[in-house]
Amino acid sequence: MGVFALTLRFFHAEVRKLLLIIGLAVSSIILFQCFSFSYGKIFVPSPTSKSSIVKLVSNATTLNDSNMAELFINVVANDTNGSDSEEEARYKHNTLEANTGSDLSSEVNRYLDSSFSKFKDQNSHELKSKPRITQGKSLISGHIASTDDGSTKVMVEIAKNSEKMINGPKPTTDYGDVVPFISAIVAAKGLQNSNLSSGTSSSFLGANLSSPRNAKTSIGTQHTNFKPLKIESAISVSQMNSLLLQSIDSSRSPRPRRSSARDRELLSARQEIENARASRKVPLLHASVYQNISKFERSYEMMEQILKVYIYKEGVKPIFHQPKMRGIYASEGWFMKLMEGNKKFVVKDPRRAHLFYLPFSSNMLRSALNGQDFQHVKDLQKYLKDYVELIAGKYSFWNRTGGADHFLVACHDWAIKLTKNIRSIRALCNSNAAKGFEIGKDTTLPVTYIRSMEAPLENLGGKPPSERNLLAFFAGGMHGYLRPILLQYWQNKESDMKIFGPMPRDVEGKRKYREHMKSSKYCICAKGYEVHTPRVVESIYYECVPVIISDNYVPPFFEVLNWEAFAILVQEKDIPSLRNILLSIPEEKYLEMHARVKLVQRHFLWHKRPVKYDLFHMILHSVWYNRVFHIKIR
């Protein structure tokens, strides 16, 4: 009995010692973390995920603005094993189209999720989509949390509801809750785009707002702990023209292994164009909308006289030879359809051809992601590479020029990435001069949102200037970082500026959208996820002067068109001054621009049977023009 009591006493003593040690250890950890981390947040590594950077535990108060911005930058900068790129996740299941979506809150949620994941490791090509986390009434929860599968979800409290985000305080004095998030996005974009190719630059709103000129609204001055990276200004149209001239002078196209009769014909055409005489005033054309109307007329005439195109028969449907002629990427489908059915330019004998067309659809290629054989962007790049190798192995024409006399037409956002290793002429909708679009070699494909194959020109035209009672109009989904800023500044601020989020997709909503464009002097063409937007062509359809807000966007046919004669190009950093910019335009100048929009309209219209100077011919002319001015012979 005595031994048992002694043992029990000893056991109790050991238990007390153990509890004391545990208590001291826990207290030490708590004290250490309280002094090490501000605002009561406790960060611990997440052992269950390769892509997770931090796991936030505790129900303490949310991070303040400057810390939230710093947190975004830390997560972005350190997540080298991150999940899918934003583009892959965005397009795996469905294609987001302009002016779609029935609910602003859901659009902003989608935008916020994709905006963060866009800054993750650009070399990651996994396509596995991750589930969303939502909370209560707020658009976005204020936490970073590890899900069961270990993936990190980043959410920021931008607004307690959509009304607060869109109708917040006047932005000339306060950005509201959107400031730290946009600041972080801008700086993160700067981290990714600091190494741009020679001769190009990039401009983002947040970085430019930090300049002394905009000190009152500067993100940097509002949040002293966060300093966005300094980004160089955007490329202007005049600078793009300078780069085009430099490209022509340097003529980077490889010399062919052997010259041919076709090469000599192109060289002769170039000399004819360069020595073009003064315009004969073709009734359909007007000098004010062209860089050099004499050269354009002569170049177009030479194209019609001598150009021959060979279309490769290789390639299986639906990726090849099966155009999709409706939707936001319809431009590539209409061109393919009209090119393959053309008898004037197309030849069956490749030895007679000046140009060789690779008839693939970037939109249909993207849809292959849903198949089991294509799980990464690199898979799609390899698919195209294999196709080119097939062509090069079967024919001698690719190897003779290194692809310099071959061309492709692609409108999907991914096309600029998927085709980056194909050294042919590329007609691309996503013509971002800061992300691989080569001025002088590549050409811009206009984005035409076709809703009816049978009536592509339905509802064409607009009201005369005297009946256009709105100063400016915009409506569209919250795609990308720029549009929420546009709405933050100008939605419901002025009665003559109708700036909306997505409008209803029903018949009435579409009718109101058209009527606003037809009744506005200026139509805002703000970029979405990428630099291009269908609103540029829509503005021209409805005879509304386009106001393009998209840094580093190369406008369609800028090789020959004088865009500054019929459009307003506003840098992203100047959104706060948008109204003043438009009001500063004299009425006489506006009337001239409106008239020029009507003059240039013929170049942006699809016809089932191509007509002179229409969109089909203008795309083909741009390809021809770039080839002619880069021809080299031995």
C-alpha positions as CSV (number, residue, x, y, z in Angstrom):
1,M,0.0,0.0,0.0
2,G,2.9,2.3,0.9
3,V,4.6,1.6,-2.4
4,F,1.4,2.3,-4.3
5,A,0.9,5.7,-2.6
6,L,4.5,6.6,-3.2
7,T,4.2,5.7,-6.9
8,L,1.0,7.7,-7.3
9,R,2.6,10.7,-5.7
10,F,5.6,10.5,-8.0
11,F,3.4,10.1,-11.0
12,H,1.4,13.2,-10.0
13,A,4.6,15.2,-9.6
14,E,5.8,14.1,-13.1
15,V,2.5,15.1,-14.6
16,R,2.7,18.5,-13.0
17,K,6.2,19.0,-14.3
18,L,5.2,18.0,-17.8
19,L,2.2,20.3,-17.8
20,L,4.4,23.1,-16.5
21,I,6.9,22.6,-19.3
22,I,4.2,22.5,-21.9
23,G,2.6,25.6,-20.5
24,L,6.0,27.5,-20.5
25,A,6.6,26.4,-24.1
26,V,3.2,27.5,-25.3
27,S,3.5,30.8,-23.5
28,S,6.9,31.4,-25.0
29,I,5.6,30.7,-28.5
30,I,2.6,33.0,-28.0
31,L,4.7,35.8,-26.6
32,F,7.2,35.4,-29.5
33,Q,4.6,35.5,-32.1
34,C,2.8,38.5,-30.5
35,F,6.0,40.5,-30.7
36,S,7.0,39.2,-34.1
37,F,3.8,39.8,-36.1
38,S,1.8,43.0,-36.1
39,Y,-2.0,43.3,-36.0
40,G,-2.4,40.0,-34.2
41,K,-1.9,37.8,-37.2
42,I,-0.1,34.6,-36.8
43,F,1.6,33.1,-39.9
44,V,2.7,29.5,-40.1
45,P,3.9,27.5,-43.1
46,S,1.4,25.3,-44.8
47,P,3.0,21.9,-45.1
48,T,0.3,20.4,-47.3
49,S,0.8,22.4,-50.5
50,K,3.7,23.2,-52.8
51,S,1.9,26.3,-54.1
52,S,0.9,27.7,-50.7
53,I,3.1,30.4,-49.3
54,V,1.5,31.2,-46.0
55,K,-1.5,30.2,-44.0
56,L,-3.3,32.8,-42.1
57,V,-4.8,31.7,-38.7
58,S,-6.5,33.7,-36.1
59,N,-9.7,35.8,-36.1
60,A,-8.0,39.0,-35.2
61,T,-8.7,42.3,-37.1
62,T,-8.0,42.4,-40.8
63,L,-4.8,43.8,-42.3
64,N,-4.6,47.4,-43.0
65,D,-4.2,48.8,-46.5
66,S,-0.5,49.1,-46.7
67,N,0.1,45.6,-45.1
68,M,-2.4,44.1,-47.6
69,A,-0.5,45.6,-50.5
70,E,2.8,44.3,-49.0
71,L,1.2,40.9,-48.5
72,F,0.2,40.7,-52.1
73,I,3.7,41.6,-53.3
74,N,5.2,39.0,-51.0
75,V,2.9,36.3,-52.1
76,V,3.4,37.1,-55.8
77,A,7.2,37.5,-55.5
78,N,7.7,34.2,-53.6
79,D,5.2,31.9,-55.1
80,T,7.7,30.3,-57.6
81,N,5.8,27.0,-57.4
82,G,2.4,28.6,-57.9
83,S,-0.6,27.2,-59.6
84,D,-1.9,27.8,-63.1
85,S,-1.5,31.0,-64.9
86,E,-4.6,33.2,-64.9
87,E,-5.1,32.7,-68.6
88,E,-5.2,29.0,-68.5
89,A,-7.6,28.9,-65.6
90,R,-9.7,31.6,-67.3
91,Y,-10.1,29.8,-70.6
92,K,-10.2,26.1,-69.6
93,H,-14.0,25.9,-69.2
94,N,-15.4,28.8,-71.1
95,T,-14.6,31.8,-73.2
96,L,-15.3,35.1,-71.6
97,E,-16.8,37.5,-74.1
98,A,-17.2,41.3,-74.1
99,N,-20.4,42.8,-72.5
100,T,-21.4,39.5,-70.9
101,G,-22.5,38.5,-67.4
102,S,-25.7,39.3,-65.6
103,D,-24.3,40.3,-62.2
104,L,-21.6,42.9,-61.4
105,S,-20.7,41.1,-58.2
106,S,-20.0,37.8,-59.9
107,E,-18.0,39.6,-62.6
108,V,-15.8,41.4,-60.0
109,N,-15.3,38.2,-58.1
110,R,-14.1,36.5,-61.3
111,Y,-11.9,39.4,-62.1
112,L,-10.3,39.5,-58.6
113,D,-9.6,35.8,-58.6
114,S,-8.0,35.8,-62.0
115,S,-6.1,39.1,-61.4
116,F,-4.2,37.5,-58.5
117,S,-3.5,34.2,-60.1
118,K,-2.2,36.0,-63.2
119,F,0.9,37.1,-61.3
120,K,1.9,33.6,-60.3
121,D,4.6,31.6,-61.9
122,Q,4.3,32.2,-65.7
123,N,6.2,29.0,-66.3
124,S,3.6,26.9,-64.6
125,H,1.3,25.2,-67.1
126,E,-1.0,23.1,-65.0
127,L,-4.6,23.5,-66.0
128,K,-6.3,22.2,-62.9
129,S,-9.0,24.6,-61.8
130,K,-9.3,25.3,-58.1
131,P,-12.5,25.9,-56.2
132,R,-13.5,29.4,-55.0
133,I,-14.0,30.5,-51.5
134,T,-16.7,33.1,-50.8
135,Q,-17.9,34.7,-47.6
136,G,-21.1,36.5,-46.6
137,K,-22.1,39.8,-48.1
138,S,-18.7,41.0,-48.9
139,L,-17.5,40.6,-52.5
140,I,-14.3,39.1,-51.4
141,S,-13.3,37.7,-48.0
142,G,-10.4,39.3,-46.2
143,H,-8.3,36.2,-45.7
144,I,-5.7,34.0,-47.3
145,A,-6.7,30.4,-46.4
146,S,-5.4,27.0,-47.2
147,T,-8.1,24.7,-48.6
148,D,-8.3,21.0,-48.0
149,D,-6.1,20.2,-51.0
150,G,-3.5,22.7,-49.8
151,S,-4.0,25.2,-52.5
152,T,-3.9,28.9,-51.5
153,K,-6.8,31.2,-52.2
154,V,-6.2,34.9,-52.0
155,M,-9.1,37.2,-51.4
156,V,-9.1,40.8,-50.5
157,E,-11.8,42.9,-49.0
158,I,-12.3,45.5,-51.7
159,A,-15.8,46.4,-50.8
160,K,-18.6,45.2,-48.5
161,N,-20.9,45.1,-51.5
162,S,-20.9,46.0,-55.2
163,E,-22.5,49.4,-54.6
164,K,-19.7,50.5,-52.3
165,M,-17.1,49.5,-54.9
166,I,-18.8,51.2,-57.8
167,N,-20.5,54.1,-56.2
168,G,-17.9,54.9,-53.5
169,P,-16.5,58.4,-52.7
170,K,-15.3,60.6,-55.5
171,P,-12.0,59.2,-56.5
172,T,-10.2,62.6,-56.9
173,T,-9.8,62.5,-53.2
174,D,-10.0,58.9,-52.2
175,Y,-9.7,55.6,-54.0
176,G,-11.7,53.8,-51.4
177,D,-11.1,50.2,-50.6
178,V,-10.0,49.4,-54.1
179,V,-6.6,51.3,-53.7
180,P,-4.4,48.7,-52.0
181,F,-5.6,45.9,-54.2
182,I,-5.0,47.9,-57.4
183,S,-1.6,49.1,-56.0
184,A,-0.5,45.5,-55.4
185,I,-1.7,44.4,-58.9
186,V,0.2,47.3,-60.5
187,A,3.4,46.6,-58.7
188,A,3.1,42.8,-59.3
189,K,2.6,43.6,-63.0
190,G,5.8,45.6,-62.8
191,L,7.6,42.7,-61.3
192,Q,6.7,40.6,-64.3
193,N,7.1,43.2,-67.0
194,S,10.3,44.8,-65.9
195,N,12.3,42.9,-68.5
196,L,10.6,44.0,-71.7
197,S,12.0,43.5,-75.2
198,S,14.1,46.2,-76.7
199,G,12.2,49.1,-78.0
200,T,9.1,48.4,-76.0
201,S,7.8,49.7,-72.7
202,S,4.8,49.2,-70.5
203,S,2.6,51.6,-68.5
204,F,0.2,50.7,-65.7
205,L,-2.2,53.0,-63.9
206,G,-0.9,52.6,-60.3
207,A,2.7,53.2,-61.2
208,N,1.9,56.4,-63.1
209,L,-0.4,57.7,-60.4
210,S,2.5,57.8,-58.1
211,S,4.1,60.6,-60.2
212,P,4.3,64.1,-58.7
213,R,1.8,65.3,-61.3
214,N,-0.9,63.1,-59.7
215,A,0.3,63.4,-56.1
216,K,-3.2,64.1,-54.8
217,T,-4.5,60.7,-56.0
218,S,-1.2,58.9,-55.7
219,I,-1.3,55.4,-54.3
220,G,2.2,55.8,-53.1
221,T,1.4,58.9,-51.1
222,Q,-1.7,57.3,-49.5
223,H,0.3,54.3,-48.4
224,T,3.8,55.2,-47.4
225,N,4.8,51.6,-46.7
226,F,4.1,50.6,-50.2
227,K,6.0,52.0,-53.3
228,P,4.9,50.6,-56.6
229,L,7.7,50.0,-59.1
230,K,8.4,52.7,-61.6
231,I,7.2,51.7,-65.0
232,E,8.2,53.4,-68.3
233,S,5.4,55.2,-70.2
234,A,3.4,53.5,-72.9
235,I,4.3,53.4,-76.5
236,S,2.4,56.1,-78.5
237,V,1.1,55.6,-82.1
238,S,3.8,57.9,-83.4
239,Q,6.5,55.8,-81.6
240,M,4.9,52.7,-83.2
241,N,5.3,54.3,-86.6
242,S,8.9,55.0,-85.8
243,L,9.4,51.4,-84.9
244,L,7.7,50.3,-88.1
245,L,10.1,52.5,-90.1
246,Q,13.1,51.1,-88.2
247,S,11.8,47.6,-88.9
248,I,11.6,48.3,-92.6
249,D,15.1,49.8,-92.6
250,S,16.6,46.9,-90.7
251,S,14.6,44.3,-92.5
252,R,15.1,41.5,-90.1
253,S,13.5,38.8,-92.3
254,P,16.1,36.1,-93.1
255,R,17.4,36.1,-96.7
256,P,16.1,33.1,-98.7
257,R,18.4,30.3,-99.5
258,R,17.8,31.0,-103.1
259,S,15.8,33.8,-104.8
260,S,12.8,33.1,-107.0
261,A,10.8,34.8,-109.6
262,R,8.1,35.5,-106.9
263,D,10.8,37.3,-104.7
264,R,11.8,39.5,-107.6
265,E,8.1,40.4,-108.2
266,L,7.7,41.5,-104.6
267,L,10.9,43.5,-104.8
268,S,9.6,45.2,-107.9
269,A,6.3,45.9,-106.2
270,R,8.1,47.5,-103.3
271,Q,9.9,49.9,-105.6
272,E,6.6,50.8,-107.2
273,I,5.0,51.5,-103.9
274,E,7.9,53.6,-102.6
275,N,7.9,55.7,-105.8
276,A,4.1,56.1,-105.9
277,R,2.9,59.3,-107.4
278,A,0.5,61.7,-105.9
279,S,-3.0,60.3,-105.2
280,R,-5.4,60.3,-108.1
281,K,-8.2,60.8,-105.5
282,V,-10.0,57.5,-105.7
283,P,-13.6,58.2,-104.8
284,L,-13.8,55.6,-102.1
285,L,-10.7,56.9,-100.2
286,H,-9.9,60.1,-98.4
287,A,-6.4,61.2,-97.7
288,S,-7.0,62.4,-94.1
289,V,-7.5,58.9,-92.7
290,Y,-4.2,57.4,-94.2
291,Q,-0.6,57.8,-93.3
292,N,0.2,58.1,-97.0
293,I,-2.7,57.6,-99.4
294,S,-0.5,57.4,-102.5
295,K,1.5,54.5,-101.1
296,F,-1.7,52.8,-99.9
297,E,-3.4,53.1,-103.2
298,R,-0.4,51.8,-105.1
299,S,0.2,49.0,-102.7
300,Y,-3.4,47.9,-102.8
301,E,-3.3,48.0,-106.7
302,M,-0.2,45.9,-106.8
303,M,-1.7,43.4,-104.4
304,E,-4.7,42.9,-106.6
305,Q,-2.5,42.6,-109.7
306,I,0.1,40.1,-108.6
307,L,-0.5,38.5,-105.2
308,K,-1.0,34.8,-105.1
309,V,-1.6,32.7,-102.0
310,Y,-1.1,29.0,-101.4
311,I,-3.2,27.4,-98.6
312,Y,-1.8,24.2,-97.1
313,K,-4.2,21.3,-97.3
314,E,-2.6,19.5,-94.3
315,G,-4.2,19.7,-90.9
316,V,-7.3,18.0,-89.5
317,K,-10.6,19.5,-88.5
318,P,-11.7,21.2,-86.3
319,I,-8.4,22.9,-85.5
320,F,-7.7,23.4,-89.2
321,H,-10.0,24.2,-92.1
322,Q,-13.1,24.6,-89.9
323,P,-13.8,28.3,-89.2
324,K,-16.0,29.5,-86.4
325,M,-17.8,32.5,-87.6
326,R,-19.7,33.7,-84.5
327,G,-18.6,35.2,-81.2
328,I,-15.8,37.4,-80.1
329,Y,-13.0,35.5,-82.0
330,A,-14.9,35.4,-85.3
331,S,-12.4,37.4,-87.2
332,E,-10.1,34.5,-87.7
333,G,-13.0,32.3,-88.8
334,W,-14.3,34.8,-91.4
335,F,-10.9,35.4,-92.9
336,M,-10.3,31.6,-93.2
337,K,-13.7,31.1,-94.8
338,L,-13.3,33.9,-97.3
339,M,-9.6,33.0,-98.0
340,E,-10.3,29.4,-98.7
341,G,-13.2,30.3,-101.0
342,N,-11.3,32.9,-102.9
343,K,-10.5,32.3,-106.5
344,K,-8.7,35.6,-107.3
345,F,-5.7,35.2,-104.9
346,V,-5.6,31.5,-104.1
347,V,-3.5,29.1,-106.4
348,K,-3.2,25.4,-106.4
349,D,0.4,25.4,-107.4
350,P,2.6,26.5,-104.5
351,R,5.4,27.5,-106.9
352,R,3.3,30.4,-108.1
353,A,2.6,31.7,-104.5
354,H,4.1,34.8,-102.9
355,L,2.5,34.0,-99.5
356,F,1.6,30.7,-97.8
357,Y,-1.4,30.5,-95.4
358,L,-1.4,28.3,-92.3
359,P,-5.2,27.7,-91.9
360,F,-5.5,27.0,-88.2
361,S,-8.0,28.3,-85.6
362,S,-6.5,29.5,-82.3
363,N,-9.9,29.4,-80.8
364,M,-10.5,25.7,-81.8
365,L,-7.0,24.9,-80.7
366,R,-7.7,26.3,-77.3
367,S,-10.8,24.2,-77.0
368,A,-8.5,21.1,-77.3
369,L,-7.6,21.8,-73.7
370,N,-10.7,20.0,-72.7
371,G,-9.3,16.9,-74.2
372,Q,-7.1,14.4,-72.4
373,D,-4.2,14.8,-74.8
374,F,-3.6,18.5,-74.1
375,Q,-3.1,19.5,-70.5
376,H,-0.6,22.4,-70.8
377,V,0.1,25.4,-73.0
378,K,3.3,23.8,-74.0
379,D,1.3,20.9,-75.5
380,L,-0.5,23.4,-77.8
381,Q,2.7,25.0,-78.7
382,K,4.2,21.6,-79.5
383,Y,1.1,20.8,-81.6
384,L,1.7,23.8,-83.8
385,K,5.4,23.1,-83.9
386,D,4.7,19.6,-85.1
387,Y,2.4,21.0,-87.8
388,V,5.1,23.4,-89.0
389,E,7.7,20.6,-89.0
390,L,5.3,18.5,-91.1
391,I,4.9,21.3,-93.6
392,A,8.7,21.9,-93.7
393,G,9.4,18.2,-94.2
394,K,6.9,17.8,-97.0
395,Y,7.5,21.1,-98.9
396,S,10.6,23.2,-99.5
397,F,8.9,26.6,-99.2
398,W,9.1,27.0,-95.4
399,N,12.8,26.2,-95.3
400,R,13.7,28.5,-98.2
401,T,12.7,31.6,-96.3
402,G,12.6,30.3,-92.7
403,G,8.8,31.0,-92.7
404,A,9.1,34.7,-93.6
405,D,6.6,34.3,-96.5
406,H,4.1,32.3,-94.5
407,F,1.3,33.8,-92.4
408,L,-1.3,32.8,-89.9
409,V,-4.5,34.7,-88.6
410,A,-5.4,34.1,-85.0
411,C,-7.7,36.0,-82.6
412,H,-7.7,34.1,-79.3
413,D,-5.9,35.8,-76.4
414,W,-3.5,32.9,-76.2
415,A,-2.5,33.2,-79.9
416,I,0.4,35.5,-79.2
417,K,1.9,33.0,-76.8
418,L,1.0,29.8,-78.7
419,T,2.7,31.1,-81.9
420,K,5.7,32.9,-80.4
421,N,8.1,30.3,-81.8
422,I,6.6,30.3,-85.3
423,R,8.7,32.8,-87.3
424,S,5.9,33.7,-89.8
425,I,3.9,36.8,-90.3
426,R,1.2,36.8,-87.6
427,A,-2.2,38.6,-87.8
428,L,-3.2,38.8,-84.1
429,C,-6.0,40.3,-82.2
430,N,-3.8,40.5,-79.1
431,S,-1.4,43.0,-80.5
432,N,0.5,43.9,-77.4
433,A,3.8,45.6,-78.3
434,A,5.1,44.9,-74.8
435,K,4.4,41.2,-74.9
436,G,5.8,39.8,-78.1
437,F,4.0,41.5,-80.9
438,E,6.6,42.4,-83.4
439,I,5.9,45.7,-85.1
440,G,6.8,45.5,-88.8
441,K,6.5,41.7,-89.0
442,D,3.2,41.1,-87.3
443,T,-0.1,42.9,-88.0
444,T,-3.2,43.6,-86.0
445,L,-6.3,41.6,-86.6
446,P,-9.5,43.6,-85.7
447,V,-11.7,42.1,-83.1
448,T,-15.2,41.7,-84.6
449,Y,-17.9,40.4,-82.3
450,I,-20.2,38.6,-84.8
451,R,-23.6,37.6,-83.4
452,S,-25.2,36.6,-86.7
453,M,-23.5,34.8,-89.5
454,E,-26.4,35.6,-91.8
455,A,-26.4,39.3,-91.0
456,P,-22.9,40.4,-89.8
457,L,-23.7,44.1,-90.6
458,E,-27.0,44.2,-88.9
459,N,-27.8,47.6,-87.1
460,L,-24.9,49.3,-88.9
461,G,-24.8,53.1,-88.6
462,G,-25.7,55.6,-85.9
463,K,-27.3,59.0,-85.3
464,P,-26.0,62.2,-86.8
465,P,-23.7,64.4,-84.6
466,S,-26.6,66.8,-83.8
467,E,-28.6,64.0,-82.2
468,R,-25.8,62.5,-80.1
469,N,-26.6,63.9,-76.7
470,L,-24.2,61.7,-74.6
471,L,-20.6,62.7,-74.2
472,A,-19.3,59.2,-73.6
473,F,-20.5,55.6,-73.1
474,F,-19.0,52.3,-71.8
475,A,-20.5,49.1,-70.7
476,G,-18.8,45.7,-70.1
477,G,-17.7,43.1,-67.7
478,M,-15.1,43.7,-65.1
479,H,-12.3,42.0,-67.0
480,G,-8.8,42.9,-66.1
481,Y,-7.5,45.6,-63.8
482,L,-8.4,48.7,-65.8
483,R,-12.2,48.6,-66.1
484,P,-12.9,48.7,-62.3
485,I,-10.8,51.9,-62.2
486,L,-12.7,53.4,-65.0
487,L,-16.0,52.7,-63.2
488,Q,-14.6,53.9,-59.8
489,Y,-13.9,57.3,-61.4
490,W,-16.8,57.8,-63.7
491,Q,-19.8,55.6,-63.0
492,N,-22.7,57.8,-62.0
493,K,-20.5,60.9,-61.8
494,E,-21.8,62.9,-64.7
495,S,-25.2,62.8,-66.4
496,D,-23.7,62.9,-69.9
497,M,-21.2,60.0,-69.3
498,K,-22.9,56.7,-69.2
499,I,-20.3,54.4,-67.7
500,F,-21.7,50.9,-66.7
501,G,-20.6,47.5,-65.7
502,P,-22.1,44.5,-67.6
503,M,-25.5,45.2,-69.1
504,P,-28.2,42.5,-69.3
505,R,-27.7,39.9,-72.1
506,D,-31.3,39.8,-73.1
507,V,-32.8,41.4,-76.2
508,E,-33.6,44.6,-74.4
509,G,-30.1,44.9,-72.8
510,K,-28.5,44.4,-76.2
511,R,-30.8,47.0,-77.7
512,K,-29.9,49.6,-75.1
513,Y,-26.2,48.9,-75.6
514,R,-26.5,49.6,-79.3
515,E,-28.6,52.7,-78.7
516,H,-26.1,54.2,-76.2
517,M,-23.3,53.7,-78.8
518,K,-25.4,55.2,-81.6
519,S,-26.3,58.2,-79.3
520,S,-22.8,59.0,-77.9
521,K,-20.1,61.3,-79.3
522,Y,-17.3,59.1,-77.9
523,C,-17.3,55.4,-77.1
524,I,-14.9,54.2,-74.5
525,C,-12.8,51.2,-75.6
526,A,-11.2,50.1,-72.4
527,K,-9.0,47.0,-72.5
528,G,-10.1,43.8,-70.8
529,Y,-7.8,41.0,-69.8
530,E,-5.7,41.8,-72.8
531,V,-5.0,44.9,-74.9
532,H,-7.7,44.3,-77.5
533,T,-11.5,44.8,-77.3
534,P,-14.3,44.5,-79.8
535,R,-15.5,48.0,-78.8
536,V,-13.0,49.6,-81.2
537,V,-14.8,48.0,-84.2
538,E,-18.2,48.4,-82.6
539,S,-17.6,52.1,-82.3
540,I,-16.8,52.4,-86.0
541,Y,-19.8,50.3,-86.9
542,Y,-22.1,52.7,-85.0
543,E,-20.2,55.8,-86.1
544,C,-19.1,56.8,-82.7
545,V,-15.5,58.2,-82.2
546,P,-13.5,55.5,-80.4
547,V,-11.6,56.4,-77.3
548,I,-9.0,53.7,-76.9
549,I,-7.6,53.2,-73.4
550,S,-5.1,50.4,-73.7
551,D,-1.4,51.0,-73.3
552,N,0.8,49.3,-75.9
553,Y,-2.1,48.3,-78.1
554,V,-1.1,48.4,-81.8
555,P,-4.3,49.5,-83.6
556,P,-5.4,47.6,-86.7
557,F,-3.9,48.5,-90.0
558,F,-1.7,51.1,-88.4
559,E,0.8,50.5,-91.2
560,V,-1.5,52.6,-93.5
561,L,-4.3,54.2,-91.3
562,N,-3.8,57.5,-89.4
563,W,-5.6,56.5,-86.2
564,E,-5.1,59.9,-84.6
565,A,-7.3,61.4,-87.3
566,F,-10.5,59.5,-86.3
567,A,-9.9,58.1,-82.8
568,I,-8.7,59.4,-79.4
569,L,-5.9,57.4,-77.7
570,V,-5.8,57.9,-74.0
571,Q,-3.1,56.5,-71.7
572,E,-4.3,54.4,-68.8
573,K,-2.8,56.8,-66.3
574,D,-5.0,59.6,-67.7
575,I,-8.3,58.0,-66.7
576,P,-8.9,60.6,-63.9
577,S,-8.7,63.3,-66.6
578,L,-10.9,61.5,-69.1
579,R,-13.8,64.0,-69.1
580,N,-11.5,67.0,-69.4
581,I,-9.7,65.4,-72.3
582,L,-13.0,64.9,-74.2
583,L,-14.4,68.3,-73.3
584,S,-11.2,70.0,-74.5
585,I,-11.8,68.7,-78.1
586,P,-13.3,71.6,-80.1
587,E,-16.7,70.9,-81.7
588,E,-15.2,71.4,-85.2
589,K,-12.6,68.8,-84.6
590,Y,-15.2,66.3,-83.3
591,L,-17.2,66.8,-86.4
592,E,-14.2,66.1,-88.6
593,M,-13.4,62.9,-86.6
594,H,-17.0,61.7,-86.8
595,A,-16.9,62.2,-90.6
596,R,-13.6,60.3,-90.8
597,V,-15.0,57.4,-88.7
598,K,-17.7,57.0,-91.5
599,L,-15.0,57.2,-94.1
600,V,-12.9,54.5,-92.5
601,Q,-15.9,52.3,-91.7
602,R,-15.6,50.3,-95.0
603,H,-12.3,48.9,-93.9
604,F,-13.9,47.1,-90.9
605,L,-16.9,45.4,-92.5
606,W,-17.3,41.7,-93.3
607,H,-19.1,40.8,-96.5
608,K,-20.1,37.3,-97.5
609,R,-18.7,38.1,-100.9
610,P,-15.6,40.3,-100.4
611,V,-15.7,43.8,-101.9
612,K,-12.9,46.2,-102.5
613,Y,-11.3,47.7,-99.4
614,D,-13.4,45.6,-97.0
615,L,-12.1,43.9,-93.9
616,F,-11.0,40.7,-95.7
617,H,-8.9,42.7,-98.2
618,M,-7.4,45.0,-95.5
619,I,-6.2,42.0,-93.4
620,L,-4.7,40.4,-96.5
621,H,-3.2,43.8,-97.5
622,S,-1.5,44.2,-94.1
623,V,0.1,40.8,-94.5
624,W,1.2,41.6,-98.1
625,Y,2.5,45.0,-97.0
626,N,4.7,43.6,-94.3
627,R,6.0,40.9,-96.6
628,V,6.8,43.3,-99.4
629,F,8.7,45.7,-97.1
630,H,10.8,42.9,-95.6
631,I,11.6,41.1,-98.8
632,K,15.3,40.2,-99.3
633,I,16.9,38.5,-102.2
634,R,20.4,37.3,-102.8
